[in-house]
Amino acid sequence: MSGSLIGIIDFGSNSTRLLLTRRDNIFSPVKEQVTVTRLSEGAFLNRQLQKAPMERTMSAALEYLAECRDRKAAVYSFGTSILREAVNSADFLALARLSGLEIEIISGNDEARYNSLAVRECFSSLDPFLACDLGGGSAELIYCNCGKSILDSLPVGCVRYLRDWEEGRHEFIRDNVRNLYNAG
């Protein structure tokens, strides 16, 4: 097989993902793996990452990193919603750095832009399109028409709202969604 091998490790609020892909003229996935690590467990309430979820997540990431190194893949890793919001995300980044893993925390707008690029890569003839990436901590909305994009990232995630729903905070969810709608 030709083309360089690239490993992408995605640190989300609910799961940690590995995509190993070969880059020729297009991206050709070699392996995809998802581990539910719940990095955001207990963190949305006080914006503090907890020790056990950080350890679970780092354990999965180290397995992914070892596989990337075994396959001599270039490694890129990034964090999304929970690492953008947690006041102690620097502690998690330092733990990763000690293991040889540099994690870039991407903005919500960049997350939406990357989603847009992925949709265009996979569905090049699709125009216009509207896409939504509903994650654990945020939702990225992408509207593209004739090559122009409107992107947004909202703090509306399934893990974030599941906790509130289970705790009976239905009015909080309703008010939060209403405020987001009125702000837009």
C-alpha positions in Angstrom: 0.0 0.0 0.0 1.2 3.5 -0.8 0.5 6.7 1.1 1.5 7.8 4.5 -0.4 6.4 7.5 -2.0 9.0 9.9 -3.4 8.3 13.4 -6.0 10.7 14.7 -7.0 10.5 18.4 -10.2 12.4 19.3 -10.8 13.1 23.0 -14.6 13.7 23.3 -16.8 14.2 26.3 -18.1 10.6 26.1 -15.7 8.7 24.0 -12.1 8.5 22.8 -11.7 7.6 19.2 -8.9 6.4 17.0 -8.9 6.7 13.2 -6.0 5.2 11.3 -6.1 6.3 7.7 -3.9 6.2 4.7 -3.6 9.4 2.6 -3.2 9.0 -1.1 -5.3 11.3 -3.2 -8.1 10.6 -0.7 -8.3 9.4 2.9 -8.6 5.6 3.1 -9.5 4.4 6.6 -7.5 1.5 7.8 -9.0 1.2 11.3 -11.6 2.9 13.4 -12.0 2.3 17.1 -14.2 3.9 19.7 -13.8 3.5 23.5 -16.5 4.9 25.8 -14.3 6.6 28.4 -16.7 9.3 29.8 -14.1 12.0 30.3 -16.9 14.4 31.2 -18.2 12.2 34.0 -19.0 14.6 36.9 -17.4 17.5 35.1 -20.2 19.5 33.5 -21.7 20.5 36.9 -18.5 22.2 38.3 -16.3 22.3 35.1 -13.7 20.0 36.8 -12.3 16.9 35.2 -12.4 14.0 37.7 -9.4 11.6 38.4 -11.1 8.3 37.4 -12.4 9.5 34.0 -9.0 11.1 33.2 -7.3 7.8 34.0 -9.8 5.8 31.9 -9.4 8.1 29.0 -5.6 8.2 29.2 -5.5 4.4 29.3 -7.5 4.1 26.1 -5.3 6.9 24.5 -2.1 5.1 25.4 -3.4 1.9 23.7 -4.2 4.0 20.6 -0.8 5.7 20.7 1.0 2.4 21.0 -0.8 1.1 17.9 0.0 4.2 16.0 3.7 3.9 16.9 3.7 0.2 16.0 2.4 1.1 12.6 4.8 4.1 12.3 1.8 6.4 11.8 2.1 10.2 12.3 -0.1 11.0 15.3 -2.5 14.0 15.7 -4.7 14.3 18.7 -7.3 16.8 19.7 -9.8 17.6 22.4 -13.2 19.0 22.0 -16.0 20.3 24.2 -15.1 19.0 27.7 -11.4 20.0 27.3 -12.5 23.4 26.1 -14.6 24.0 29.2 -12.9 22.2 32.1 -11.0 24.6 34.2 -8.4 21.9 34.9 -7.9 20.6 31.4 -4.3 21.7 31.7 -3.8 18.8 34.2 -5.1 16.3 31.6 -2.9 17.8 28.9 0.1 17.5 31.2 -0.6 13.9 31.9 -0.9 13.2 28.2 2.4 15.1 27.5 4.2 12.9 30.0 3.1 9.9 27.9 4.4 11.5 24.7 1.0 12.7 23.4 0.4 16.3 22.5 -3.3 17.2 22.5 -4.6 20.3 20.7 -7.8 21.7 22.1 -9.8 22.9 19.1 -12.4 25.6 19.2 -16.0 24.8 18.6 -15.8 26.7 15.3 -12.8 24.6 14.2 -14.7 21.4 15.2 -17.6 22.5 13.0 -15.1 23.4 10.2 -13.5 19.9 10.4 -16.9 18.3 10.2 -17.7 20.4 7.1 -14.4 19.2 5.5 -15.2 15.6 6.3 -18.7 15.8 4.8 -17.3 17.4 1.7 -14.6 14.7 1.4 -17.1 11.9 1.7 -20.0 13.4 -0.3 -18.3 15.8 -2.8 -21.4 16.1 -4.9 -23.6 17.1 -2.0 -24.4 20.8 -2.3 -26.2 22.4 -0.5 -26.1 20.4 2.7 -27.0 20.8 6.4 -25.2 18.6 8.9 -25.2 18.3 12.7 -22.6 16.5 14.8 -24.3 15.9 18.1 -21.6 15.0 20.6 -21.5 14.4 24.4 -20.9 18.1 25.3 -21.6 20.1 22.2 -23.4 20.1 18.8 -21.8 21.5 15.7 -24.1 22.8 13.0 -22.9 23.1 9.4 -24.7 24.6 6.4 -22.9 24.7 3.1 -24.2 26.1 -0.2 -22.1 26.7 -3.3 -18.9 26.3 -1.4 -19.8 28.9 1.3 -20.3 27.7 4.9 -22.2 28.8 8.0 -20.7 27.1 11.0 -21.7 27.1 14.7 -21.0 25.1 17.8 -23.5 25.1 20.7 -23.1 23.8 24.2 -25.9 21.2 23.6 -24.6 17.7 24.0 -26.4 14.4 24.8 -24.3 13.6 27.9 -24.6 17.2 29.2 -28.4 17.1 29.0 -28.9 13.4 30.0 -27.4 14.2 33.4 -29.8 17.2 33.8 -32.8 15.2 32.6 -32.0 12.3 35.0 -31.7 14.8 37.9 -35.2 16.2 37.0 -33.9 19.6 35.8 -36.3 19.7 32.9 -37.0 23.4 33.2 -33.2 24.1 33.1 -32.9 22.2 29.8 -36.0 24.0 28.3 -34.7 27.4 29.4 -31.2 26.7 28.2 -32.4 25.6 24.7 -34.8 28.6 24.6 -31.9 31.0 25.4 -29.7 29.4 22.8 -32.5 29.7 20.2 -33.2 33.4 21.2 -29.5 34.3 21.1 -29.1 33.0 17.5 
